């Protein structure tokens, strides 16, 4: 396991780059998931606009406006923060992070370089002033410009990110009441940054995107269809981050012998020990164990468990392939999204059978929060598919 990119580069490439300790493995793959997801959504929105499902908008803009000192000041402030904090941490990473020191402890402290902050404030602010001065006209004027639907991707992804992270944290705290109490009674950086529930992120993120779509005048079902393949692929990429970092999203103990039909596959695909997991749980790696000890970590699970993040990544890639192949054939708006809900619910319900999670009890049943939401997601997708199909049968129409 590689808690951050520093250990990955050191172990795989032999490169000692302490500044990479700033980039957690999980965060890296989450960022990659958003980048890939945004690219796919942009491609699909462009295609759907070409098919006439979305119409370009129009807006009035002012060109040639004089320099905005507010913009210059904000750019300068951004440069100062970047130089004061991030450049300082990068240049001093070998000292600050020695002995297993956590980057977050320094990132949210008062440490920094005033000199680098002032220097980059001047660079950022000066660049903004120069760019605005070149565009300024003696007499500013208003012009109308066409706004294509693909230009809303930034707003959509931002809403998904902010709403997703907030929802993931909220649902995690609801699932673990003791952490909810600690979050408010014993606030700490660890309590704030740790613990996310993917379904909470999907639900609140989807609501946030729906709100943005309404503000932009975008039809929700075609937008949901465009986002469906991106959502499941991004989910799979995010699960790679869970696997690489060892963040606790692993399965139950698996001490059963590997089935014969899996004989050609590596043992860690059946049962894995998650050495150097980012949570620091398990037993200490000792002499004779087959893994190195990463400073500040150095534990592994004993016995081994199911590597469920890997299984979810594989299933997500398969589901993405199916949705991607069918997206042009499904002619009713919302059907691709309905299939996504069905597959997503089925995938998560199945993986929950071998995954570690908190149990809930109601109506004589025992289940996890994810199982409950997975069933509702599956049923919701099935109901949506049925309603859309019946509507299409009554009034045949294109998407």
C-alpha positions, 0 to 999 in steps of 0.5 A: 500500500502507498499512503501517499505518492512519495512512497509509491515513487520511492518503492516503484521508481527509487525516487526520493521526492519528499514533496510528494508526501503532500499528495495522498494516494486516495486524494490523487485518484479522487482528483483523477476520477473527477478529471476523467468524469468531466472529460466524458461528460463534456464529450457526451453533452457535446454529442447530445447538443449536436443531436438537438437534445440541448440548445445553445444559450445566449448571454450578454457580456461586457468586453474591454472593461477597465482593470478590476482591482478586486480581480487583481487582489484575489489573484494576488491573494491566491499567489500569496497563499500558494507561496506562503504555504505550498511552496514552503512545504515543498521546499522543506518537505524532507525536514517537516515530514521526517519521522512520519510527520503528517503533511496535514498537520503542517498544511493547517498550521501557521507555518509558511514562507512570507517571502515566497508568499509576497513573491508569488502574490506579485507574480499572480497579481501582476499577471492578472493586471497585465492581461486585463490591461491588454483587453481594456478598451477606451469604451467598453461595450456589450456583446452577445455570445453563444453559450454551448452546453459544454461550457457548463461542465465546470459548474456541474463538476464543481457542484458534484465535488462540493455536494459529494464531499459534504454528502459523503461526510454527512452520511458517514457521520450518520452511519457511525453515531460515535463519530458524529458526537466526536465530530462536534464535541472533540473537533480535530483535523482527523475528524474533519478529513477522515470518514466518507461514505460514497452513497452520501456523496452520490445522493447529495452530489446528484441533488447539487448537480440537479440544482445547477442544471435547473439554474442553467436551463438544462433538461435533467434526464438527458444530462443524467444520461450523459453523466451516467457512464462518467459516474460509474467509471469515476467511481471505479477510479476512486476505488483504486485510491481506496485500494492503493491507500488502504483506507479501510474500505476492504472486505471481511476476513478471507481465510478460505483457500483460493479456488482452483479456477483462480489459480492463474491469478495472484494470491492478493486478488483473493485475499490481501493484507493491506501492508502500510495501510493509511489507517495504521491498523493491524499488526506491525510488519516484522522482520521476515515479512515480505513488505518494507516498513514505510515511516509513520505506518508499518502495519498489516492486516492479519488475517487477510481480507477480501480486496473489495475495492479491486472487485468494485473497480472491475465491476465499475469498468464492466458497467461503464463498458455496457453503458457506453455501448448502449448510450446511442441505442437507448432512444428514450431520455433517462433510460441510460441513467435508469440502467446506471441506477440498476447496475449501481444498486446491484453492484453495491448490494453484492459487494456489501456481502463481503465488505466490512461495514456498520450494521443497522437493525429495523423491522427485525432485519439486519443490514448496512446503510449501503445495502439499504440505499443499494436496494432503493437505488436498484428499485428506483432505477427499475421504476424509472425504466418502467415509467419511461418505457410505458411513456414511450410506448404511449407516445413514441418519440426520439430522445 
